[in-house]
Amino acid sequence: MRKWLGFFLSITCIATTLVFTMYYTYQFYMANQTDEFQNTAAPDTKYRLMFIATEQNAPSRGRVQERALEEAQKQGASIQFRNAVRPNEDEIMKQMEVGIAARVDVMIVQGMDSPRFVQVVNKASAQGIAVITVFTDSPDSLRKVYVGADHFIEGNQMADKVAKAVHYEGAVGILYDSKDHSYQNERLKGIVQALSKYPAIRVVQAQFEGDSRDGAYRRTNDLLNDGEHLRAVVGLSSESVVGSVQALTSRDRIQDYFVAAFDDSPEIMHLISSNKIDGVMLHDDGDVGQTSVSLALEWLRGKNLPLEPYHYVTNRLYTSEEFMHENIAK
């Protein structure tokens, strides 16, 4: 009996170890994978494009890829999507090196404020591979064109909405990280310029260390403790908004402020759907996908050269009521 019991326990231990080994192996595998999709263009397709996407679970991902794919198919080009599971600099660099090694004709990628990113873009350009930046730019690189929002105008539009929400008086806190991202700088400039028209509004620029929501959480608490008498809080990035909302919610004060955000990360979409954010600035993501592919093919075919360096898409700030009514998150 003891012999069979020992045998049974040994088998159970081995099975348990095997299950856990398989589980953690799978987790490691998934953390280092990209989600790839290749369209079904004809095998003799002349032009090969690669679209390197970030924010894999953002609602914009589907709209961008759908319109990019439609445009590529309409013009007879092949397009491959490589979606970074972890949208960090190392992952983006890795995907760009894959594109260079594969000698694609054009890479479409979200721009980054990084010397490494500039170096890889310039490396691709030196090998005859054009790079188009989308959503955020890298103007110091040899990219051919930027397609996305005008972040300064985004800031202007956000400021006008915030000013109206606070009845043109009181303090407005602007949260942003210390990473010196160009898109945040442009948004900040746009907000400050527009709010300068209202003498009764005081802008409180609240920078925090790093780029984490913990930093935004602590900085928001500092503002509340300093007696700034805030009427509104605007986060220039997803992390700054999420951290700020956590701080306001922990004090049961979220309803006392107009809270606004940019972009459509999954967490931002959840917060505005839950009425914890009052407004979110969005732009036409589908237009980014279609326009970037169209411009890539214009460059490859030598049409309308030189390309205009900036192609801006339209922006709109949605209130939480408009967001829910128009079902933007679908």
C-alpha positions as CSV (number, residue, x, y, z in Angstrom):
1,M,0.0,0.0,0.0
2,R,2.8,2.4,0.9
3,K,4.6,1.5,-2.3
4,W,1.5,2.5,-4.4
5,L,1.0,5.6,-2.3
6,G,4.6,6.7,-2.9
7,F,4.3,5.9,-6.6
8,F,1.1,8.0,-6.8
9,L,2.7,11.0,-5.0
10,S,5.7,10.8,-7.2
11,I,3.6,10.9,-10.3
12,T,1.5,13.8,-8.9
13,C,4.7,15.8,-8.1
14,I,6.1,15.2,-11.6
15,A,2.8,16.2,-13.2
16,T,2.5,19.3,-11.1
17,T,6.1,20.3,-12.0
18,L,5.4,19.7,-15.7
19,V,2.3,21.9,-15.6
20,F,4.0,24.8,-13.9
21,T,7.0,24.5,-16.3
22,M,4.7,24.5,-19.3
23,Y,2.8,27.5,-17.9
24,Y,5.8,29.7,-17.2
25,T,7.4,28.7,-20.5
26,Y,4.3,29.8,-22.3
27,Q,4.3,33.1,-20.4
28,F,7.9,33.8,-21.3
29,Y,7.2,32.9,-24.9
30,M,4.2,35.2,-25.1
31,A,6.1,38.1,-23.5
32,N,8.7,37.9,-26.3
33,Q,6.4,37.4,-29.3
34,T,5.0,39.8,-31.8
35,D,1.6,39.4,-33.4
36,E,2.2,39.1,-37.1
37,F,-0.2,39.5,-40.0
38,Q,0.6,39.3,-43.7
39,N,-2.0,40.3,-46.3
40,T,-2.7,38.0,-49.2
41,A,-1.3,40.2,-52.0
42,A,-0.2,38.5,-55.1
43,P,3.3,36.8,-54.9
44,D,4.7,39.2,-57.6
45,T,3.7,42.3,-55.6
46,K,6.3,44.9,-56.3
47,Y,6.3,46.9,-53.0
48,R,6.6,45.5,-49.5
49,L,5.6,47.5,-46.5
50,M,6.0,46.8,-42.8
51,F,3.8,48.5,-40.2
52,I,5.3,48.3,-36.7
53,A,2.5,49.0,-34.1
54,T,2.5,49.6,-30.4
55,E,-0.3,49.7,-27.8
56,Q,-1.4,46.3,-28.9
57,N,-4.7,46.3,-27.1
58,A,-5.7,49.9,-27.8
59,P,-8.9,50.4,-29.7
60,S,-7.0,52.3,-32.4
61,R,-5.0,49.3,-33.3
62,G,-7.8,47.6,-35.2
63,R,-8.9,50.8,-37.1
64,V,-5.3,51.7,-38.1
65,Q,-4.6,48.2,-39.4
66,E,-7.9,47.8,-41.2
67,R,-7.5,51.1,-43.2
68,A,-3.8,50.5,-43.8
69,L,-4.6,47.0,-45.2
70,E,-7.4,48.3,-47.4
71,E,-5.2,50.9,-48.9
72,A,-2.3,48.5,-49.5
73,Q,-4.6,46.0,-51.2
74,K,-6.3,48.7,-53.3
75,Q,-2.8,49.7,-54.6
76,G,-1.5,46.2,-55.0
77,A,1.2,46.4,-52.3
78,S,2.1,43.8,-49.7
79,I,1.9,44.9,-46.0
80,Q,3.0,43.1,-42.9
81,F,2.1,44.1,-39.4
82,R,4.4,43.5,-36.5
83,N,2.8,44.3,-33.2
84,A,5.0,44.7,-30.1
85,V,3.6,42.9,-27.1
86,R,5.7,45.3,-24.9
87,P,5.7,48.7,-26.6
88,N,9.1,49.8,-25.3
89,E,12.2,51.1,-27.0
90,D,14.0,47.7,-27.2
91,E,11.0,46.0,-28.7
92,I,10.6,48.7,-31.4
93,M,14.3,48.6,-32.2
94,K,14.1,44.8,-32.6
95,Q,11.2,45.0,-35.0
96,M,12.9,47.7,-37.0
97,E,16.0,45.6,-37.3
98,V,13.8,42.8,-38.6
99,G,12.5,45.1,-41.3
100,I,16.0,46.2,-42.3
101,A,17.2,42.6,-42.5
102,A,14.1,41.7,-44.6
103,R,14.9,44.6,-46.9
104,V,11.3,45.8,-47.0
105,D,10.7,49.0,-49.0
106,V,9.1,51.1,-46.4
107,M,8.7,50.9,-42.6
108,I,5.8,52.7,-40.9
109,V,6.5,53.1,-37.2
110,Q,5.5,55.2,-34.2
111,G,8.3,57.8,-33.7
112,M,10.3,57.9,-30.5
113,D,12.4,60.6,-28.7
114,S,15.6,58.5,-28.6
115,P,19.1,58.7,-30.2
116,R,18.8,55.0,-30.8
117,F,15.6,55.4,-32.7
118,V,17.2,58.1,-34.9
119,Q,20.2,55.9,-35.5
120,V,18.1,53.0,-36.7
121,V,15.9,55.2,-38.9
122,N,19.1,56.7,-40.5
123,K,20.5,53.2,-40.9
124,A,17.4,52.1,-42.8
125,S,17.5,55.2,-44.9
126,A,21.1,54.6,-45.8
127,Q,20.0,51.2,-47.1
128,G,17.3,52.6,-49.2
129,I,14.4,51.8,-46.8
130,A,12.1,54.7,-46.3
131,V,10.7,55.3,-42.8
132,I,7.4,57.0,-42.1
133,T,6.6,58.0,-38.5
134,V,3.0,57.9,-37.2
135,F,1.3,59.2,-34.0
136,T,4.5,60.7,-32.6
137,D,7.3,62.1,-34.6
138,S,11.1,61.9,-34.8
139,P,12.0,65.1,-36.7
140,D,15.7,64.8,-36.0
141,S,15.9,61.6,-38.0
142,L,15.9,61.0,-41.8
143,R,12.2,59.8,-41.8
144,K,10.4,60.8,-44.9
145,V,7.2,62.1,-43.4
146,Y,5.1,62.2,-40.2
147,V,1.4,61.3,-40.2
148,G,-0.6,62.0,-37.1
149,A,-1.9,64.7,-34.8
150,D,-0.6,68.2,-34.6
151,H,0.2,68.1,-30.9
152,F,0.4,71.8,-30.5
153,I,-3.1,72.2,-31.9
154,E,-4.3,69.3,-29.7
155,G,-3.1,71.4,-26.7
156,N,-5.0,74.5,-28.0
157,Q,-8.2,72.5,-28.4
158,M,-7.9,70.9,-25.0
159,A,-7.3,74.3,-23.3
160,D,-10.4,75.8,-24.8
161,K,-12.5,72.9,-23.5
162,V,-10.9,73.0,-20.1
163,A,-11.4,76.8,-19.8
164,K,-15.1,76.4,-20.5
165,A,-15.5,73.6,-18.1
166,V,-14.0,75.6,-15.2
167,H,-15.9,78.8,-16.2
168,Y,-12.8,80.6,-17.1
169,E,-11.3,80.8,-13.6
170,G,-9.2,78.8,-11.1
171,A,-6.1,76.7,-11.2
172,V,-5.5,74.1,-13.9
173,G,-2.9,71.4,-13.2
174,I,-1.0,70.0,-16.1
175,L,0.8,66.7,-15.4
176,Y,3.7,65.4,-17.5
177,D,6.8,63.3,-16.9
178,S,10.4,64.2,-17.0
179,K,11.3,62.2,-20.1
180,D,11.2,65.3,-22.3
181,H,8.9,63.7,-25.0
182,S,8.4,66.1,-27.9
183,Y,4.7,65.3,-28.2
184,Q,4.2,66.2,-24.5
185,N,6.2,69.4,-24.9
186,E,4.0,70.5,-27.9
187,R,0.8,69.7,-26.0
188,L,2.0,71.7,-23.1
189,K,2.9,74.7,-25.2
190,G,-0.5,74.6,-26.9
191,I,-2.3,74.5,-23.6
192,V,-0.3,77.3,-22.0
193,Q,-0.7,79.5,-25.0
194,A,-4.5,79.1,-25.2
195,L,-5.0,79.5,-21.5
196,S,-3.0,82.7,-21.4
197,K,-6.0,84.4,-22.9
198,Y,-7.9,84.0,-19.6
199,P,-6.4,86.1,-16.8
200,A,-8.5,84.4,-14.1
201,I,-7.0,81.0,-15.0
202,R,-3.7,80.0,-13.4
203,V,-1.7,77.2,-15.1
204,V,0.1,74.9,-12.6
205,Q,2.8,72.9,-14.5
206,A,3.3,69.7,-12.5
207,Q,6.2,67.6,-13.8
208,F,7.1,64.4,-12.1
209,E,10.2,62.1,-12.1
210,G,10.3,59.3,-14.6
211,D,7.2,58.3,-16.6
212,S,5.2,56.1,-14.3
213,R,1.8,56.4,-12.9
214,D,3.3,56.3,-9.4
215,G,5.1,59.5,-10.1
216,A,1.8,61.1,-11.3
217,Y,0.0,59.8,-8.3
218,R,2.5,61.4,-5.9
219,R,2.6,64.6,-7.8
220,T,-1.2,64.9,-7.8
221,N,-1.2,64.4,-4.1
222,D,1.4,67.2,-3.8
223,L,-0.8,69.6,-5.6
224,L,-3.8,68.7,-3.4
225,N,-1.7,69.1,-0.3
226,D,-0.2,72.4,-1.4
227,G,-3.6,74.0,-1.5
228,E,-3.5,74.8,-5.2
229,H,-7.3,75.0,-5.3
230,L,-7.4,73.0,-8.6
231,R,-10.4,73.1,-10.8
232,A,-9.1,70.8,-13.5
233,V,-6.4,68.2,-14.1
234,V,-5.0,67.5,-17.6
235,G,-2.6,64.6,-18.2
236,L,-0.3,64.8,-21.2
237,S,0.2,61.1,-21.3
238,S,-1.8,58.0,-20.5
239,E,0.3,57.2,-17.4
240,S,0.0,60.7,-16.0
241,V,-3.8,60.6,-16.3
242,V,-4.1,57.1,-14.7
243,G,-1.9,58.1,-11.8
244,S,-3.8,61.4,-11.3
245,V,-7.2,59.6,-11.3
246,Q,-5.9,57.1,-8.7
247,A,-4.9,60.0,-6.4
248,L,-8.2,61.9,-6.8
249,T,-10.2,58.7,-6.3
250,S,-8.3,57.7,-3.2
251,R,-9.5,61.0,-1.6
252,D,-13.0,60.5,-2.9
253,R,-12.6,63.8,-4.7
254,I,-12.8,62.8,-8.4
255,Q,-16.1,64.5,-8.9
256,D,-14.7,67.8,-7.8
257,Y,-12.5,68.2,-10.9
258,F,-12.6,68.3,-14.6
259,V,-10.2,65.6,-15.7
260,A,-9.0,65.3,-19.3
261,A,-6.7,63.0,-21.2
262,F,-5.1,62.5,-24.6
263,D,-5.1,59.3,-26.7
264,D,-7.0,56.0,-26.4
265,S,-5.0,53.5,-24.4
266,P,-7.2,50.7,-22.9
267,E,-7.1,52.3,-19.4
268,I,-8.1,55.7,-20.7
269,M,-11.0,54.2,-22.5
270,H,-12.0,52.3,-19.3
271,L,-11.8,55.5,-17.2
272,I,-13.9,57.6,-19.5
273,S,-16.5,54.8,-19.8
274,S,-16.6,54.8,-16.0
275,N,-17.1,58.6,-15.8
276,K,-13.8,59.1,-14.0
277,I,-12.4,61.1,-16.9
278,D,-14.5,64.0,-18.3
279,G,-12.9,64.4,-21.7
280,V,-10.5,62.7,-24.0
281,M,-8.7,64.0,-27.1
282,L,-8.9,61.6,-30.0
283,H,-7.9,61.7,-33.6
284,D,-8.8,59.7,-36.8
285,D,-6.7,56.6,-36.4
286,G,-8.0,55.0,-39.5
287,D,-6.8,58.1,-41.5
288,V,-3.3,57.6,-40.1
289,G,-3.3,54.0,-41.4
290,Q,-4.6,54.9,-44.8
291,T,-2.6,58.1,-45.3
292,S,0.7,56.5,-44.2
293,V,0.4,53.7,-46.7
294,S,-0.7,56.0,-49.5
295,L,2.3,58.3,-48.9
296,A,4.6,55.3,-48.7
297,L,3.5,54.2,-52.2
298,E,3.7,57.8,-53.5
299,W,7.3,57.9,-52.5
300,L,8.1,54.5,-53.9
301,R,6.5,55.4,-57.3
302,G,8.1,58.8,-57.4
303,K,4.8,60.7,-57.3
304,N,4.4,64.2,-55.8
305,L,8.0,64.4,-54.7
306,P,9.3,65.8,-52.4
307,L,6.7,64.7,-49.9
308,E,5.4,67.3,-47.5
309,P,7.1,66.5,-44.2
310,Y,4.0,66.7,-42.1
311,H,0.5,65.3,-42.7
312,Y,-1.9,66.1,-39.9
313,V,-5.1,64.3,-39.1
314,T,-8.2,65.8,-37.5
315,N,-8.6,65.9,-33.7
316,R,-11.7,66.1,-31.5
317,L,-12.2,66.2,-27.8
318,Y,-15.0,64.0,-26.6
319,T,-16.8,64.5,-23.3
320,S,-17.7,61.4,-21.4
321,E,-21.3,61.8,-22.5
322,E,-20.4,62.2,-26.2
323,F,-18.0,59.2,-25.9
324,M,-20.7,56.9,-24.6
325,H,-23.4,58.3,-26.9
326,E,-21.4,57.9,-30.1
327,N,-19.9,54.5,-28.9
328,I,-16.3,55.6,-29.7
329,A,-14.8,52.5,-27.9
330,K,-16.3,50.0,-30.4
